[in-house]
Amino acid sequence: MSPLMQQRIQRFKQNRLGVICFLSFMLIFIVSLGANFLANDKPLLVKYEQQLYVPILKSYPETEFGGVFETEADYKDPVVQKLIQDKGWAIWPMIKFSYDTPNLDLAVPVPSPPTAQNWLGTDDQGRDVLARILYGLRVSLLFGFALTLFSAVIGIAIGAIQGYYGGWIDLLGQRILEVWGGLPMLFMVMILVSMFSPSIYWLFFIMLLFGWPALVGLVRAEFLRARNFDYVRSARALGVKDHTIMFRHILPNAMSSSLSQLPFMLTANITALTALDFLGYGLPPGTASLGELLLQGKNNLNAPWLALSGFFTLAIVLSLLIYIGEATRDAFDPRRQ
């Protein structure tokens, strides 16, 4: 690691708020990755007749536990639970519901308020709200990370080409960016998504079409400035190939401004996905998402726990990302070197 990068990391560590937000966000992200082990309608571990089973990772027929059906065991069924308890035991997750598991034992109409069984209540289909938040966070964060990564790679590559070569390549690229940037992203995504069957892959590709220009301007400006430096001219004189100069010599020195923008790009991508889910143009129906939870809160004003759960979850995650982005931007600020 270069001394300059070590200095930037040290400046980031000196920002106490940024470090706290980063650790908090990583904790939320790790918890969401383990959603299957925290909220599931299957036991984590079952011991039956001196044998161990892991239903959360593998499907077992009911006959494996002394039942009569050869289909997968329904571990919420009292009959199956009694069969297991008679000859063994089961360890359950903290929340005994998956994101799509309805609570069939409710004594009140859905959506039901928070109880000891459903800590944040249930939605209008009887599904546990906390379980859907955990699974929805995982989908939103992984989708946002992947979209940010691919958008950054494409944007950095195009910005590097424009800035390094300049001339008509840069001129043509800027005109295309002006036209592309003038299109209303949200409406265009809604139109394109509605033309295809709901799919997370189509949604990702369509959002990527409008997400890559975010870093082009920054990288282009850095390459325009650096292409006339002495070390670049010397490399050209020695016959070094253009792509080697661009991505081995100039790019590492031009990455500071790009890296500082990644948290803000991630925030924008998560917000866009939530907005599309809220409008009904996002993830396929039935998928756990924060936007769908907010939509349920809008449609069920008599159940404020739905809207409040979705709002505070989104507000906390986005606030953490904003503070992380500000701390990163300050750490990479060349005026503080």
C-alpha positions in Angstrom: 0.0 0.0 0.0 1.4 3.4 -1.0 2.1 6.0 1.7 -0.5 8.3 0.1 -3.2 5.6 0.5 -2.1 5.0 4.1 -2.4 8.7 4.8 -6.0 8.7 3.4 -7.0 5.7 5.5 -5.6 7.4 8.6 -7.6 10.5 7.8 -10.7 8.4 7.4 -10.0 6.8 10.8 -9.7 10.2 12.4 -13.3 11.0 11.3 -15.1 9.4 14.3 -18.6 9.8 12.8 -17.5 8.2 9.6 -15.9 5.2 11.3 -19.0 4.6 13.5 -21.2 4.8 10.5 -19.0 2.4 8.5 -18.9 -0.2 11.3 -22.7 0.2 11.8 -23.3 -0.3 8.1 -21.1 -3.3 7.9 -22.9 -4.8 10.9 -26.3 -4.3 9.1 -24.9 -5.7 5.9 -23.5 -8.8 7.6 -26.8 -9.4 9.5 -28.7 -9.1 6.2 -26.4 -11.7 4.6 -27.3 -14.1 7.3 -31.1 -13.5 7.0 -31.7 -17.2 6.3 -30.2 -18.1 9.7 -32.0 -15.4 11.6 -35.5 -15.6 10.0 -36.7 -18.9 8.6 -39.6 -21.3 8.8 -37.2 -24.2 9.0 -35.0 -25.3 12.0 -31.3 -24.6 12.0 -30.5 -28.0 13.3 -32.6 -31.1 14.0 -31.5 -34.2 15.9 -33.7 -37.2 15.3 -32.9 -40.8 16.3 -29.2 -39.9 17.0 -28.8 -38.3 13.5 -28.3 -34.6 12.8 -30.2 -32.8 10.0 -29.7 -29.3 8.7 -33.2 -28.4 7.1 -32.1 -24.8 6.5 -29.5 -26.1 3.9 -31.1 -29.3 2.7 -34.6 -30.5 2.1 -35.8 -33.6 3.9 -39.1 -35.6 3.3 -41.5 -36.0 6.1 -40.9 -39.7 6.1 -37.4 -39.0 7.3 -38.9 -38.0 10.7 -41.5 -40.8 10.9 -44.3 -39.0 8.9 -46.4 -40.4 6.1 -45.8 -37.9 3.3 -42.8 -38.1 0.9 -42.9 -34.4 0.2 -40.7 -31.9 2.1 -41.5 -31.8 5.8 -43.5 -28.8 7.0 -41.7 -28.0 10.2 -44.4 -25.5 11.3 -46.9 -28.4 11.3 -47.6 -29.5 14.9 -47.7 -33.1 13.9 -44.1 -32.9 12.5 -43.0 -30.9 15.5 -44.3 -33.7 17.8 -42.6 -36.4 15.8 -39.3 -34.6 16.1 -39.8 -33.9 19.8 -40.6 -37.5 20.6 -37.2 -38.7 19.4 -35.0 -35.7 19.3 -34.9 -31.9 19.3 -34.8 -28.9 17.0 -33.0 -25.5 17.2 -35.0 -22.8 15.6 -33.9 -19.3 14.2 -34.6 -16.2 16.2 -37.6 -15.5 14.0 -39.6 -18.5 13.0 -40.8 -17.0 9.7 -39.2 -16.6 6.3 -40.0 -13.6 4.1 -42.9 -15.4 2.4 -44.2 -17.4 5.3 -47.7 -16.3 6.5 -48.6 -16.5 10.1 -51.7 -18.8 10.1 -52.2 -18.6 13.9 -53.2 -14.9 14.1 -56.2 -14.1 16.2 -56.7 -10.7 14.6 -57.2 -9.6 11.0 -54.1 -8.8 8.9 -52.2 -6.6 8.9 -51.7 -7.4 12.6 -49.9 -5.2 15.1 -46.5 -6.1 16.7 -46.6 -9.0 19.1 -44.1 -11.2 20.9 -44.4 -13.6 17.9 -44.1 -10.9 15.2 -41.9 -8.2 16.6 -42.8 -5.6 13.9 -46.2 -7.0 13.1 -47.4 -8.6 9.9 -48.3 -7.2 6.4 -51.6 -7.5 4.6 -50.8 -11.1 3.7 -49.8 -12.2 7.3 -46.1 -12.2 6.6 -43.6 -11.2 9.3 -42.4 -7.6 8.7 -39.0 -8.0 10.4 -38.3 -11.1 8.3 -39.2 -9.2 5.1 -37.0 -6.3 6.2 -34.0 -8.6 6.7 -34.4 -10.3 3.3 -35.3 -7.0 1.6 -32.2 -5.3 3.0 -30.1 -8.2 1.6 -31.6 -7.8 -1.8 -31.3 -4.1 -1.9 -27.7 -3.9 -0.7 -26.4 -6.7 -2.9 -28.3 -5.2 -5.9 -26.9 -1.8 -5.1 -23.3 -3.1 -4.6 -23.4 -5.0 -7.9 -25.0 -2.1 -9.9 -22.5 0.4 -8.4 -19.5 -1.8 -9.2 -20.5 -2.4 -12.8 -21.5 1.2 -13.3 -18.1 2.4 -11.9 -16.2 0.0 -14.2 -18.0 1.1 -17.3 -17.9 4.8 -16.4 -14.2 4.8 -15.5 -13.3 3.0 -18.8 -15.3 5.4 -20.9 -14.1 8.5 -19.0 -10.5 7.3 -19.3 -10.8 6.8 -23.1 -12.4 10.2 -23.5 -9.8 12.0 -21.4 -6.7 10.3 -22.7 -7.4 10.6 -26.4 -9.4 13.8 -26.5 -10.1 15.3 -29.8 -13.1 14.0 -31.8 -13.4 11.0 -29.4 -13.9 13.3 -26.5 -16.2 15.6 -28.4 -18.5 12.7 -29.6 -18.5 11.2 -26.2 -19.6 14.4 -24.6 -22.5 14.9 -27.0 -23.7 11.4 -26.3 -23.4 12.0 -22.6 -25.4 15.2 -22.9 -28.2 13.4 -24.7 -28.1 10.4 -22.5 -28.0 12.5 -19.3 -31.0 14.5 -20.4 -33.3 11.5 -20.5 -35.5 11.1 -17.4 -33.9 8.0 -15.9 -36.8 6.9 -13.7 -39.4 7.2 -16.4 -37.2 5.5 -19.0 -36.6 2.6 -16.7 -40.3 2.3 -15.9 -41.1 2.2 -19.7 -38.4 -0.3 -20.5 -39.2 -2.6 -17.5 -42.9 -2.7 -18.4 -41.9 -4.0 -21.9 -40.5 -7.2 -20.4 -41.6 -9.9 -18.0 -40.5 -9.1 -14.4 -36.9 -10.2 -13.9 -34.1 -9.0 -11.6 -31.6 -9.5 -14.4 -33.6 -7.3 -16.8 -34.0 -4.7 -14.1 -30.3 -4.7 -13.4 -29.4 -4.3 -17.1 -31.8 -1.5 -17.6 -30.7 0.4 -14.6 -27.1 -0.1 -15.6 -27.8 1.6 -18.9 -28.6 4.8 -17.1 -26.2 4.4 -14.2 -22.8 4.3 -15.8 -22.4 8.1 -16.7 -22.0 9.0 -13.0 -18.2 8.8 -13.0 -17.4 9.6 -16.6 -17.0 13.4 -16.0 -14.7 13.0 -13.0 -12.4 10.4 -14.7 -12.4 12.3 -17.9 -11.2 15.5 -16.2 -8.4 13.6 -14.3 -7.2 12.0 -17.6 -7.3 15.3 -19.5 -5.1 16.8 -16.8 -2.7 13.9 -16.4 -2.2 13.0 -20.1 0.3 15.9 -20.5 2.4 15.1 -17.4 6.0 14.3 -17.8 5.8 10.7 -16.8 3.1 10.1 -19.4 5.1 11.7 -22.1 8.1 9.7 -21.1 6.1 6.5 -21.3 4.9 7.4 -24.8 8.4 8.2 -25.9 9.6 4.8 -24.7 6.9 3.1 -26.8 4.6 2.0 -23.9 1.2 1.0 -25.2 -1.7 3.4 -24.6 -3.8 1.0 -22.6 -0.8 0.3 -20.3 -0.3 4.0 -19.8 -4.0 4.6 -19.1 -4.7 1.8 -16.6 -1.3 1.3 -15.0 0.1 4.8 -14.8 -2.7 7.3 -14.9 -5.7 5.5 -13.5 -4.2 4.8 -10.0 -3.5 8.5 -9.7 -7.0 9.5 -10.9 -9.0 7.1 -8.6 -9.2 9.3 -5.6 -12.1 11.4 -6.9 -13.9 8.3 -8.2 -13.6 6.2 -4.9 -15.0 9.1 -2.9 -18.2 9.0 -5.0 -19.0 5.3 -4.7 -21.0 5.6 -1.4 -23.1 8.3 -3.0 -23.7 6.1 -6.1 -24.7 3.2 -3.8 -27.1 5.5 -2.0 -28.7 6.6 -5.3 -29.0 3.0 -6.6 -30.7 1.8 -3.5 -33.1 4.8 -3.6 -33.9 4.1 -7.2 -34.6 0.5 -6.6 -36.8 1.3 -3.7 -38.7 3.9 -5.8 -39.3 1.4 -8.6 -40.5 -1.2 -6.1 -42.8 1.3 -4.6 -44.3 2.2 -8.0 -44.6 -1.5 -9.0 -41.9 -1.5 -11.7 -39.1 -3.1 -9.6 -38.3 -6.6 -8.5 -40.7 -9.5 -9.4 -43.9 -9.8 -7.3 -43.4 -11.6 -4.0 -39.8 -10.6 -3.6 -39.0 -9.0 -0.3 -38.2 -5.4 -0.8 -38.2 -2.1 1.1 -40.2 -0.3 -1.6 -43.0 -3.0 -1.5 -43.1 -2.5 2.3 -43.5 1.2 1.9 -46.3 0.6 -0.6 -48.1 -1.6 1.9 -47.8 1.2 4.4 -49.4 3.6 2.0 -52.2 1.2 1.2 -52.8 0.3 4.9 -52.9 3.6 6.7 -54.6 1.8 9.6 -51.3 -0.2 10.1 -48.7 2.5 10.8 -46.1 -0.1 11.8 -45.7 -1.0 8.1 -44.8 2.6 6.9 -42.7 3.3 10.0 -40.7 0.1 9.7 -39.9 0.7 6.1 -39.2 4.4 6.6 -36.8 4.0 9.5 -35.0 1.1 7.9 -34.4 3.1 4.7 -33.6 6.3 6.6 -31.0 4.6 8.8 -29.2 2.8 5.9 -29.1 5.8 3.6 -28.0 8.1 6.4 -25.1 5.8 7.2 -24.1 5.7 3.6 -24.2 9.5 3.3 -21.9 9.9 6.3 -19.6 7.3 5.0 -19.4 9.1 1.7 -18.7 12.4 3.4 -15.9 10.9 5.4 -14.4 9.2 2.3 -14.6 12.4 0.4 -12.8 14.3 3.1 -10.1 11.5 3.3 -9.5 11.7 -0.4 -9.5 15.5 -0.6 -6.2 16.5 -2.2 -6.3 19.9 -0.3 -5.8 18.0 3.0 -2.7 16.2 1.9 
